[in-house]
Amino acid sequence: MSLPPDVLVVEDNPADVELMLITLEEFALPHRLHFVPDGEAALTYLRGTLPRLLLLDLNLPRVSGLEVLEALRREGLPVPVVVFTSSAAQQDQQDALSRGAAAHVVKPMSFGAFSQMFADLLRTHAPMPRTGWQEGLAGS
C-alpha cells in the first residue's frame, strides 16, 4: 500500500508542473506530490484522500480555484490550502483568503525565483516530520 501524497497540486500548466518536479529534485525535498489538471479532478480526489496541503491554482479549466475553495468549505473537507497562481490581482487575493486559503502567492516568472518560492512553500506549509537521525544531528 502506498502512502498518500503530502501535497495535492492542482495545476493545468505542464511547464509549471515540470518546474515543480525539477525543484523537488534540485532541492532534495522529500515531499510526495500528486498532480491533477483541473478543479473538478481536485474535488474528486479530495473526497477520497486528504493530503497535508493543497496547492491550488486559480485559473483552472472546468472548476476554478475559487470554486474549489467554496466546495471545500461547504463540504467540510479539512485541508489547508495555499493558492499558487499567476494572478496578482488584489481581488483574486481577497477572494481566495475570504474563502479559506491560508495564503495567496503569486508565481514568479523566472525559473530560479519560481523554484525557490515553491521550495519555501513546501517547507513552510507542509513541513516534513524529522526522522530519528535528523533529531540526533540537531542536538549535536
Secondary structure as UniProt FT lines:
FT   STRAND          7..10
FT   HELIX           14..26
FT   TURN            27..28
FT   STRAND          33..36
FT   HELIX           39..46
FT   TURN            47..48
FT   STRAND          53..56
FT   HELIX           65..75
FT   STRAND          81..85
FT   HELIX           90..98
FT   TURN            99..100
FT   STRAND          103..106
FT   HELIX           111..125
FT   HELIX           132..138
//
